[in-house]
Amino acid sequence: MWLAVTALELLQTAPQRTDPGDAITAMLERYGPYVCYIDADTDDVPVWTETGAWVGVADTPADIGELLEAYEQRQERAGWRCECEGECGRGTHPGRCPNVHEGEAYGTGSIVFLTAAHLDHTPENVEPANLRAMCQGCHLHYDAGHHAVTRAQTRARALADAGQLAVDVGPAATPVMPPTRPQTIRALPAPATEQLLLDLPAAEGTRP
């Protein structure tokens, strides 16, 4: 999960609220170099770094400090270097990934940001054994399969909510190409040849 804000623009002033039922129940709150999403409808508090890197979910607002402390200890334990040793499946780095936090990423030159990867893809599970400090490249590749499944489930739920039935048509059939139409190669007529008799003057110094 990522949160990236590149620019803010004030389009118009928000109207003043007079109905207490319209009160805002969610907001972004800065917590040092971190950003927290506080929602009155739930105790869970998602947290990102100010650069948009995912940190984790605190069970309650009171647990934010513990979550951030564990996050920073994990990064320091890794020496602020990506801990991926091939789990991402990219196959582009033998052994441990060389990317270092806020350094240049190998291959792309982009800025590296260490993120907290959950090995079981469960953000709520913040046990140390389930966490790995990964650069954004390794993290995205590690979660790619999980994200694909999540997108498919989200789409299926949206179709069901819209009253559309999902039809299982089975695996996609192997495409069959139409037969090749026989090609007839026409023989080209031989070009006509003509012999021209030219009366050329004899060159000087030669006999006719």
ABEGO torsion letter per residue (X at the ends): XBBBBABBBBABBBBBBABAAABBABBBBBBEABBBBBBAABABBBBBBAAGBBAEBBABAAAAAAAAAAAAAAAAAAGGBBABAGAAGAGABBEBBABBBGBBBBGAGBBBBBBBBBAAGBAABABAAABBBBBAAAAAAAAAAAAAAAAAAAAAAAAAAAGBBBBBAEBBBBBBBBBBBBBBBBBBBBBBBBBBBBBBBBBBGBBX
